[in-house]
């Protein structure tokens, strides 16, 4: 009888550890997703600024010729 109680307690403790691990993994996953989204936004902003700079460079010789 006492062996069954010990096994039950051990199983419950292990299940609790698994739930904690899953929660930690989900939290880390959410943080990584947010980090990737922020990186994507930054990359888009840089690409936009590069495009604007390229347009300004192309317009400069045209203005000088006028």
C-alpha positions in Angstrom: 0.0 0.0 0.0 2.7 2.5 0.9 4.6 1.6 -2.3 1.5 2.7 -4.3 1.4 6.0 -2.5 5.1 6.6 -3.1 4.7 5.8 -6.8 1.6 8.1 -7.1 3.5 11.0 -5.4 6.5 10.4 -7.7 4.2 10.5 -10.8 2.5 13.7 -9.6 5.8 15.4 -9.0 7.1 14.4 -12.4 3.9 15.6 -14.0 4.4 18.9 -12.2 7.9 19.3 -13.6 6.7 18.6 -17.1 4.1 21.3 -16.8 6.7 23.8 -15.6 9.0 22.9 -18.4 6.2 23.3 -21.0 5.3 26.7 -19.5 8.9 27.8 -19.6 9.2 26.7 -23.2 6.0 28.5 -24.2 7.3 31.7 -22.5 10.7 31.5 -24.3 8.9 30.8 -27.6 6.7 33.9 -27.2 9.7 36.0 -26.4 11.6 34.7 -29.4 8.6 35.4 -31.6 8.4 39.0 -30.4 12.1 39.4 -30.9 11.8 38.2 -34.5 8.9 40.5 -35.2 10.8 43.5 -33.9 13.8 42.5 -36.0 11.6 42.3 -39.1 10.2 45.7 -38.4 13.7 47.2 -38.0 14.8 45.6 -41.2 11.8 47.0 -43.1 12.6 50.5 -41.7 16.2 50.2 -42.8 15.1 49.1 -46.3 12.8 52.0 -46.5 15.5 54.5 -45.5 17.9 53.0 -48.0 15.3 53.3 -50.7 14.7 57.0 -49.8 18.5 57.6 -49.8 18.8 56.0 -53.3 16.0 58.2 -54.6 17.7 61.3 -53.2 21.0 60.3 -54.8 19.3 59.9 -58.2 17.6 63.2 -57.9 20.8 65.1 -57.0 22.5 64.8 -60.5 19.2 65.8 -62.1 19.0 69.0 -60.0 22.6 69.8 -60.7 22.0 69.5 -64.5 19.0 71.9 -64.3 
